[in-house]
């Protein structure tokens, strides 16, 4: 997923379907790219960056959610002693 790409669309007040027409690219393909289900070819990334007037590296920076520490994930259950 590319949150910076979505942010730049919002900043420019461009809807996803409008961007697809501007590039041009099928809306479904663009949606899959934006949500991380497809990889954009370098030429396509450049076209998107040019239309959105933003740095390509920043637009397509992949961010991941921080992992939850193992200790906080679930309490350890102790076996009962008789």
Protein Blocks (a to p, Z undefined) as FASTA:
>chain_A
ZZklmmmmmmnopafklmmmmmpccfklmmmmmnopaccdfklmmmmmmmnopafklmmp
ccddddddfklmpccdddddZZ
